[in-house]
Amino acid sequence: MQNAPMPALTIRDVSDEAVRVLKMRAAEAGQSLQTYLRSLIEREATGPPLAEAVERARRDAVSDITTADILSAIDDERAGR
């Protein structure tokens, strides 16, 4: 069984500065520009959208610390000096 060929992408109208930065980042990662961009695309496609990640973090955040708790911790630290 052979693997189906993967689709190719062409991206037009990318600024020279953006290409220069991406080439530098790829080189710093020890990758070709193609490999670097493919990994960015794959990571973007497999992770949750930013808004979903932010909402998940907001839901999971613990907010049961009160201002009094914070002030008490500061006072305890100052007393321990």
Long-range contacts (C-beta under 8 A, 24 or more apart in sequence): 9-41
